[in-house]
Every structure is written in structure tokens, then in C-alpha cells.
């Protein structure tokens, strides 16, 4: 019966973790370029279960006692991992010169505070005091020749990522994609990093850069709300079974043992 | 335990900030030279709650391998509020001292002995000595003095201030307005009264004449009104309201779930 406790408790913990992830998805429903996380579950490991009968029904078993293997019992469920869903978010027109949205499977490359390479989908850039293109968090947008610097002037960005200042091509935005099975994760600040730092992302990408647009999050509120309802009911069901386990055990302890 | 509420709470407070910014934008819809702001949303740091690898090492147990770590985000925050520097609409006022800028650049205003401010608000007046000042009483630089007996004033697109004086009327040049432009106007610090200060983030002011290379034109007898786009603000407001209620709902759900855990054993 104690195993029943663990299975139900594991179920509750797993659903609570899933709810935390859904809460984060919903908190970021208006964050440009945000990719929602999904949390697949896996079953806990199966434990061998022995039947326990005294008397004439005993059969020789592995352990040599009056117990024999009757099957396995699972130990609940766990969240296997959190995976970002990289599907395209909707494009919203803002009309700002330095707002860029990506339509397709690719990322901008930005440089972090210590020069490290980060990947992002967020395209709302502005110039800093020295004319470099920076994201709202202060990361530098990287072009073919390093961080892109734009003196004051009219900026146009082509759909293939070419950057023109007052009509002259000054740089090319570097765009990359991850190979289909590359593990990568979100760190926060709207950026991704590959799990393996030596993993080189692909250079050839088919993507359109749209100037004057921002990509919204790919969180679907209806889907998230439904997921949230199902999580809560699963949590509730686990709570009920845990309570029943508790009641059964209470009977065994208090009623059966009553002298 | 309170960490599970963090994401939802951050969603609510960040969207509240968005609503506050929208309110301010709408309140200033008729303020000359006002530039609408928008909130930049940014994800908060993720933390790992399960390390990858195998669980269960007893020989009778089949090992359980989790595919990868589970990272949970802490929600969202407003990274910054960015002013949007598109041109506002032009309003003809027929007040000869009203000037609008169409294009890049800011008027230069003397705030104090060695403190210079910048503004897009060109609704100027003259004081008792004829010095051109802003509505709040700050001197416009370079100084323009309107002599007594002036019957009309014209400001052309290069910022040159002409005055008609005397009888028969002759036209003389009494001053020339200059504009300042910045690498990053978003980095300018608003200090009220439609005034902005230069900062490290905005870069140094580059001063030049209107209608010259890279600078906008000045238009006398007109005022540049705000660039607040009502449709855009309303859409953003609806999105912020919906996002707020989604986060509130998720907070409620988490609360109910933890309530169930508390009631496991009465």
C-alpha cells in the first residue's frame, strides 16, 4: 500500500511541475518571440510485486518463501523533460524601423555580455549610444562581420537579412537554425543556447526577415487553458486516490489492530 | 512553495505595467511632440528542477532515464519601456511662433547654466524682452530675440526666423534655429514638461541645421502632435487585459491545486 502512496504523490508532483510550466507559458503570452514549453510525461519504473499467501497455495518461488512474483506495479509518472515548441508565432505589424520578425525556422545570433554566442527569435532592436544594434536586454545583433553598427540614417532590412543604410548595403544579418535533433534550451532573457556548446548550428536557412513586424509568442491561450484544466483534474484525481490509500491504511492500523 | 506562484504573479504585474504605459500614452494624445512608449517584455531566468540521467540503481529495478532536464521559467518582466520615434501628426495653428519638426531632430533648450534639454514640442512664446522661450519658460538655443514693433514672424524649413518690422514692412532675419540628433533617441531621459535629457545610452548630441543632411525640416505655424495611434493602443490594451486574466487564472489554478494538497489530511 505504501507504493500506492508513492505513485499518487509522484503523479501530483508531476502535474504540479506541468502546471508551473503552463503558468510560465501564460505569463509570456505577450513576450515577442517566446516559444512555449511542453512537458511530456513518462511512467515511473515498474517494481516487481510479490503475492503473499500462506498455506496450501504456496508454490516454490525465487525467494524460497511463501511469496512469488505476480507482476509489476508502476510508481506513478514523472515529467520527462521540458521541450520548447519552436512553431512560428503570429507576425504583428508595428511600423518601427528596427523591429524585425523572422518567418521560418531560424534564429538571430546575438552576443551576450561576456561575448558569448546566443540565439534568439526576438527582433525588437534599437541603437545604443555607439550605434550598435542591441536587443532590449542589451545583447548585440551579429552580422557577417561581427556586431552590426549603424550610424544615424534610414535603415532598410531586406527579406534575406541584408541591412541597408540610406540605400547602401552595410551588413548582412547572420541567421542560423538548429539541426532537427539538436538539444538546446531556454536560459531566460528570450535567448536559446545549445546543450552542447560545440554544436555548430546550420548556416543554410530558409527564412524571411520582415522589417516593421514583431513575432508574437506561439502560446495558444485556449490550448493552455484546456491543458491547465486537465492538469488540475489529474492532480485532483491523484489527491483522491492518495486520500483513499490513507483511509485504507488507517483502517488497517486503527480498526484491524484494535484489541 | 511560493516559487510556483512566481511566474503567474510576474505575468500579472508585467501586463499591469503595460496597461500603465498605455494609459499614459492615451492621456498624452493631445500633447504636442509627445512620443508614445511601449513595454519590452523579456523572459526571466529558467531554473532546472530535475537533472538528466538515470534514476534507480538497485539491480532488481529497471533504470529510469529522463531524456533531458526539466527547465521551468520564472515568468516575464518588462525589460524597458522604449519610446517610439515616428512623426506625429501635423496641426496647423497659424501661431507664427509654433514650429513642428518633420523628420529627425530635437529643439535645443537651455534648462540651467550648463544643462541643456531637448524637446520635440515647438509651441514657443516670447517673454517681456522678446526672447524666444518654451511654454515652461526655458530659453531656446541658439537664442532668438524678437525686437519690438514686429508685425509678423515666419520660420522656414531651414529654421531661419524672419520678422516683418517697420512701416513700410521690411523682412529681416532675427535668428536661426538648430536641431540636435542622437544615435539612440530611445535612450533620452524624459524629465517632464516635454523635455528630454541626453544620457550615455542616447549618445552625444549632434547639432546641425534643419533641412541639412540627416536632420528634419522645421515647419512654422504648425505643431507636431503626439504620435499615439489609438487603434494600436486599444489592441495592445486588449492583449494586456487578456494576458493579465490568463495569468490570474493560472494563479488561481495553482492555488486550488495546493489547496488540495493541504487538504490531503484533515
Interface residues (C-beta under 8 A of the other chain):
Chain A: X12 X15 X16 X17 X19 X20 X21 X22 X23 X24 X26 X27 X28 X29 X30 X31 X32 X34 X37 X39 X42 X44 X45 X46 X47 X48 X78 X79 X80 X81 X82 X83 X95 X96 X124 X126 X127 X128 X129 X130 X131 X136 X137 X151 X152 X153 X183 X185 X186 X187 X188 X189 X190 X195 X221 X224 X225 X228 X231 X232 X235 X236 X239 X242 X243 X246
Chain B: X4 X7 X8 X10 X11 X14 X15 X18 X40 X41 X42 X43 X44 X45 X46 X49 X50 X52 X55 X56 X60 X61 X62 X63 X64 X66 X67 X68 X69 X70 X71 X72 X73 X74 X75 X76 X79 X80 X82 X84 X86 X104 X181 X182 X183 X184 X186 X187 X199 X200 X201 X202 X203 X204 X206 X214 X239 X240 X242 X243 X246 X247 X249 X250 X251 X253 X254 X256 X257 X260 X261 X263 X264 X265
